[in-house]
């Protein structure tokens, strides 16, 4: 089995779920959005990469295109900080961000 990009929430005690990958090439807690249907600390939905053979309370995202579609749907008013000028921002680019996430996934699954 392989690692997967997934949507997930924190555990009910506020900790990161065991199925999330903490490898240096992985990521977790990215692209966070509020979910008013869940009480705190589970009231935020985020993106991360699972461990191999992971099971648990997450929704796998099956393709880079699906991730890009999801990011586009949640990020209409988002901006990215310009690292050369921390006071400047650029519009969030869901294509670039989905590619970044998928490149991380591909590296883990190589």
TITOR-537505 format. One record per residue (C-alpha): x, y, z. Coordinates in steps of 0.1 Angstrom, whole numbers, padded with zeros to 4 digits, always signed. Each point is the difference from the previous one (the first is absolute). Layout:
N
<c1=X | c2=Y | c3=Z> $
...
! end
This chain:
110
<c1=+0000 | c2=+0000 | c3=+0000> $
<c1=+0010 | c2=+0036 | c3=-0005> $
<c1=-0002 | c2=+0033 | c3=+0018> $
<c1=-0030 | c2=+0021 | c3=-0010> $
<c1=-0010 | c2=+0037 | c3=+0001> $
<c1=-0030 | c2=+0003 | c3=+0023> $
<c1=-0024 | c2=+0024 | c3=+0016> $
<c1=-0001 | c2=-0005 | c3=+0038> $
<c1=-0008 | c2=+0015 | c3=+0034> $
<c1=+0018 | c2=+0000 | c3=+0033> $
<c1=-0009 | c2=-0027 | c3=+0025> $
<c1=-0027 | c2=+0010 | c3=+0026> $
<c1=+0028 | c2=+0007 | c3=+0025> $
<c1=+0017 | c2=+0025 | c3=-0024> $
<c1=+0029 | c2=-0023 | c3=-0010> $
<c1=+0011 | c2=-0009 | c3=-0036> $
<c1=-0014 | c2=-0034 | c3=-0011> $
<c1=+0024 | c2=-0029 | c3=-0001> $
<c1=-0007 | c2=-0006 | c3=-0037> $
<c1=+0018 | c2=+0032 | c3=-0009> $
<c1=+0036 | c2=-0003 | c3=-0014> $
<c1=+0027 | c2=+0019 | c3=+0018> $
<c1=+0027 | c2=-0008 | c3=-0025> $
<c1=+0022 | c2=+0030 | c3=-0010> $
<c1=-0015 | c2=-0003 | c3=-0035> $
<c1=-0036 | c2=+0000 | c3=+0012> $
<c1=-0022 | c2=+0028 | c3=+0012> $
<c1=-0030 | c2=+0004 | c3=+0023> $
<c1=-0023 | c2=+0028 | c3=+0011> $
<c1=+0000 | c2=+0017 | c3=-0033> $
<c1=-0028 | c2=+0020 | c3=-0017> $
<c1=-0021 | c2=+0002 | c3=+0031> $
<c1=-0037 | c2=+0010 | c3=-0001> $
<c1=-0026 | c2=+0004 | c3=+0027> $
<c1=-0027 | c2=-0027 | c3=+0002> $
<c1=-0029 | c2=+0014 | c3=+0021> $
<c1=-0017 | c2=-0035 | c3=+0001> $
<c1=+0027 | c2=-0013 | c3=+0023> $
<c1=+0008 | c2=+0014 | c3=+0035> $
<c1=+0035 | c2=+0011 | c3=+0010> $
<c1=+0027 | c2=-0014 | c3=-0003> $
<c1=-0014 | c2=-0020 | c3=-0029> $
<c1=-0015 | c2=+0032 | c3=-0016> $
<c1=+0026 | c2=+0003 | c3=-0026> $
<c1=+0005 | c2=-0021 | c3=-0031> $
<c1=+0036 | c2=-0002 | c3=-0013> $
<c1=+0022 | c2=-0018 | c3=-0026> $
<c1=+0029 | c2=-0023 | c3=+0007> $
<c1=+0017 | c2=-0032 | c3=-0011> $
<c1=-0008 | c2=-0033 | c3=+0016> $
<c1=+0024 | c2=-0027 | c3=+0012> $
<c1=+0002 | c2=-0031 | c3=-0022> $
<c1=-0030 | c2=-0024 | c3=+0005> $
<c1=-0018 | c2=+0027 | c3=+0020> $
<c1=-0035 | c2=-0005 | c3=+0012> $
<c1=-0021 | c2=+0024 | c3=+0021> $
<c1=-0022 | c2=+0031 | c3=-0001> $
<c1=+0012 | c2=+0016 | c3=-0033> $
<c1=-0011 | c2=+0004 | c3=-0036> $
<c1=+0026 | c2=-0009 | c3=-0026> $
<c1=+0004 | c2=+0023 | c3=-0029> $
<c1=+0005 | c2=-0021 | c3=-0031> $
<c1=+0018 | c2=+0023 | c3=-0024> $
<c1=+0019 | c2=+0032 | c3=-0004> $
<c1=-0030 | c2=+0013 | c3=-0021> $
<c1=-0024 | c2=-0008 | c3=+0028> $
<c1=+0022 | c2=+0018 | c3=+0025> $
<c1=+0002 | c2=+0030 | c3=-0022> $
<c1=-0037 | c2=+0001 | c3=-0004> $
<c1=-0005 | c2=-0002 | c3=+0038> $
<c1=+0026 | c2=+0028 | c3=+0006> $
<c1=-0017 | c2=+0022 | c3=-0026> $
<c1=-0033 | c2=-0005 | c3=+0018> $
<c1=+0013 | c2=+0011 | c3=+0034> $
<c1=+0026 | c2=+0027 | c3=-0009> $
<c1=-0018 | c2=+0028 | c3=-0020> $
<c1=+0011 | c2=+0026 | c3=+0025> $
<c1=+0034 | c2=-0014 | c3=+0010> $
<c1=+0033 | c2=+0016 | c3=-0006> $
<c1=+0036 | c2=-0012 | c3=+0003> $
<c1=+0027 | c2=+0020 | c3=+0017> $
<c1=+0028 | c2=+0012 | c3=-0023> $
<c1=+0032 | c2=-0014 | c3=+0017> $
<c1=+0021 | c2=+0028 | c3=-0015> $
<c1=-0023 | c2=+0026 | c3=+0015> $
<c1=-0019 | c2=-0012 | c3=+0030> $
<c1=-0024 | c2=+0029 | c3=-0003> $
<c1=-0011 | c2=-0009 | c3=-0035> $
<c1=-0023 | c2=-0028 | c3=-0010> $
<c1=-0010 | c2=-0018 | c3=-0032> $
<c1=-0032 | c2=-0018 | c3=-0008> $
<c1=-0001 | c2=-0036 | c3=+0011> $
<c1=+0007 | c2=-0023 | c3=-0029> $
<c1=-0018 | c2=-0033 | c3=+0004> $
<c1=+0018 | c2=-0015 | c3=-0030> $
<c1=+0035 | c2=+0007 | c3=+0015> $
<c1=-0011 | c2=-0011 | c3=+0035> $
<c1=-0015 | c2=-0033 | c3=-0012> $
<c1=+0032 | c2=-0007 | c3=-0020> $
<c1=+0021 | c2=+0007 | c3=+0031> $
<c1=-0021 | c2=-0024 | c3=+0021> $
<c1=+0000 | c2=-0027 | c3=-0027> $
<c1=+0038 | c2=+0003 | c3=-0005> $
<c1=+0004 | c2=-0007 | c3=+0037> $
<c1=-0023 | c2=-0030 | c3=-0003> $
<c1=+0019 | c2=-0013 | c3=-0030> $
<c1=+0033 | c2=+0003 | c3=+0018> $
<c1=-0013 | c2=-0020 | c3=+0029> $
<c1=-0014 | c2=-0027 | c3=-0023> $
<c1=+0031 | c2=-0003 | c3=-0022> $
! end
